[in-house]
Amino acid sequence: MKEQRKLAAALSYHQHSGGAPKVVAAGRGELAARIVDAAVSAGVPVHHDADLAQLLVGLKLQEEIPVELYRAVAGVLAVIFSLDRRDDKL
């Protein structure tokens, strides 16, 4: 069986900017591992979704996500924002 290569993408989103989330880092293999490690070290939540990562890695850096990915990314952001609110209450 062929081993799947690790993928990772990092998004930036500013709620009040009016723009869509942007890809600020993306990579495969060792670069993907470094992206995940940097996020974990910085306390940034990490969400695992191989299909979404595959689509995001195909975008250019600093490119806003396309409309077709809004629903998937919104779901991820909703989970992250709820975690942030929960942590604020602790």
C-alpha positions as CSV (number, residue, x, y, z in Angstrom):
1,M,0.0,0.0,0.0
2,K,1.3,3.4,-0.9
3,E,1.9,5.8,2.1
4,Q,0.0,9.1,1.9
5,R,2.3,12.1,2.1
6,K,1.4,14.5,4.9
7,L,-0.2,17.8,3.8
8,A,-0.8,20.9,5.8
9,A,-2.2,24.4,5.2
10,A,-2.5,27.4,7.5
11,L,-5.2,30.0,7.1
12,S,-5.5,33.5,8.3
13,Y,-8.9,35.1,8.9
14,H,-9.7,38.5,10.2
15,Q,-13.4,38.5,11.1
16,H,-14.0,42.2,10.5
17,S,-12.0,42.6,7.4
18,G,-14.8,41.6,5.0
19,G,-12.5,39.2,3.1
20,A,-12.4,35.5,3.0
21,P,-9.7,33.4,4.8
22,K,-6.3,33.3,3.1
23,V,-3.8,30.6,2.8
24,V,-0.7,31.8,4.6
25,A,1.3,28.6,4.6
26,A,1.0,25.3,2.8
27,G,3.2,22.3,2.1
28,R,3.8,18.6,1.8
29,G,6.0,16.1,3.7
30,E,8.6,17.8,5.9
31,L,7.3,21.3,5.3
32,A,3.8,20.1,6.3
33,A,5.2,18.7,9.5
34,R,7.0,22.0,10.2
35,I,3.7,23.9,9.6
36,V,1.9,21.7,12.1
37,D,4.7,21.9,14.7
38,A,4.8,25.7,14.4
39,A,1.0,25.9,14.9
40,V,1.1,23.6,18.0
41,S,4.1,25.5,19.5
42,A,2.2,28.8,19.0
43,G,-1.0,27.4,20.6
44,V,-2.9,27.6,17.3
45,P,-5.6,24.9,17.0
46,V,-4.9,22.2,14.5
47,H,-7.8,20.6,12.5
48,H,-7.2,17.3,10.6
49,D,-9.0,17.0,7.3
50,A,-7.0,15.4,4.5
51,D,-9.5,16.3,1.8
52,L,-9.6,19.9,2.7
53,A,-5.9,20.1,3.1
54,Q,-5.4,18.7,-0.4
55,L,-7.6,21.5,-1.8
56,L,-5.9,24.2,0.3
57,V,-2.4,23.1,-0.6
58,G,-3.3,23.7,-4.3
59,L,-4.0,27.4,-3.7
60,K,-1.4,30.1,-3.9
61,L,0.0,31.7,-0.8
62,Q,-2.0,34.8,0.3
63,E,-4.9,33.7,-2.0
64,E,-8.3,33.9,-0.5
65,I,-10.1,30.6,-0.4
66,P,-12.6,30.1,-3.3
67,V,-16.3,30.3,-2.7
68,E,-16.5,26.5,-3.2
69,L,-14.5,26.0,0.1
70,Y,-16.5,28.5,2.2
71,R,-18.7,25.9,3.8
72,A,-15.9,23.5,4.7
73,V,-13.7,26.3,6.1
74,A,-16.6,27.9,7.9
75,G,-17.2,24.6,9.7
76,V,-13.5,24.5,10.8
77,L,-13.6,28.2,11.9
78,A,-16.8,27.6,13.9
79,V,-15.1,24.9,15.9
80,I,-12.0,27.0,16.5
81,F,-14.0,30.0,17.6
82,S,-16.1,27.9,20.0
83,L,-12.9,26.5,21.5
84,D,-11.6,30.1,21.9
85,R,-14.8,31.2,23.7
86,R,-14.6,28.1,25.9
87,D,-11.0,28.8,26.8
88,D,-11.9,32.4,27.6
89,K,-14.4,31.2,30.2
90,L,-11.9,29.0,32.0
